[in-house]
Amino acid sequence: MLNDFSQIALPKMRFKSKEEAYLKILRAIVESYRNINKSKGLENKIRDRIVFYLQNKHPFFAPLFQFELITIIPEYCSLLSETKTNRSDICFSLGEVNGVNVGRFIIECKRLFQQPS
């Protein structure tokens, strides 16, 4: 397992900057969206399929998720106060990568139109 970790996960985590990490995430979401069934379900179901694809099938992010180098949190909730919350559709938690603090990257999903079916 450690050999797999060093051969698969570590080389994939070579981001030069936060911007590069964020662009990689955005590209992965677009790729995932292209590969999932979008014909049925509301926004949250489509979001769940995107997250599932990223965690289990995406060639870049699935190994990172499996080796716990990235956390993908659907329906991320942060407390603004004791009575107010802020909910986001997907949160990517990357932590520190090669000395660069990548931190969190939050995505809000919106379905712009719905097919007649």
N, C-alpha and C positions, 0 to 999 in steps of 0.2 A: 504494500500500500504506500509506504513512504517513497519507494522508487517511482511509482505512478505519479505521486504528488510532485516530485521534483522534475519529472520528465514532461508532465502534462500541464499542471497548474502554474507553476512558477514562471516558465517562459511566457505564458499568456498574459501575465500581469505586468508586463513592461510598458507602462504608460509613462510618457515623458511629462505629462501635465494633466491637470484636472480637465482641461478642455478636451484633450484627447480621450480621456476616459468617458466624458459625457457624450462626445460624438459617437464613440463605440456603443454606448448604451442606446442612443437614439437610433443608430443604424440597426441594432439588434431588435429593437421594438418594431421598426418598419419591416424587417425580414420576418419576424414572428407573425406580424399582422398578415403578411402575404401568405403565410403557411397554415393559418388556422381557418376553421369554418366560421364565416361571418354572416351566414345567411339566416341564422336564427339566434334569438336571445337578445336581451337588453344589454346595456352598457356594461354592467357588472359581470355578466356571463362571458362577454367577449374579453373583458379584462382578465378574467380568471383563465381563459384559454391562452391568452398571451403569456401570462405568468407561468402557467404549466409548461408551455412550449419552451420558454426561456430556461426553466429549471430542469427540464428533462430531455429536450431535443436540440436546442440551439448549440451549434458546434463550438462556439466561444464560451457562452455563459453556463451551459450545463455542467462542464467539468469544474468551473469556478464555484458554482453553487454546491456541487457534491463534495468538494474539498473544503467547504466553508470559508472560501476566500471572499465571497460576496453573499450578501443577504438580500433577498427579494421579498418585500413585504406588501402583499395586496391589502388594500383598505387600511392604509397607515393613518393612525390617529395621534395627534399631538394636542396637549392641553394648553389652551391659551390663558385660562384662568381656572378657578375652581368650578365655574359653571359653564364655560365655553370651550368647545373643542373645534379643531380643524381637521377635516378628513381629506386625505389625498388618495388617489386610486392606486398608485404603485410607488414604493420607496425602495431605492437601491442603496444599500449601505456597503461602502467599499473600504472604509478605514484607511490605513496607510499603505501605499504601494510604492516600493522602491524609494522610500524616503519622502514621497509626496503625499500629503494628507488629502485624500480624495473626498472623504466624508460622505454625505448623503446627496442623493440626486432624486428629486421627487417629480413624478409625472401625473398629470391629471388627464384622464381619458374622456372624450366626448364623442358621442355618436352624432354625426352631422346630418344624416338622413337615414330613413329606414325603407328598405325595399317593400313593395306592395305585398309580398308573401309573408 
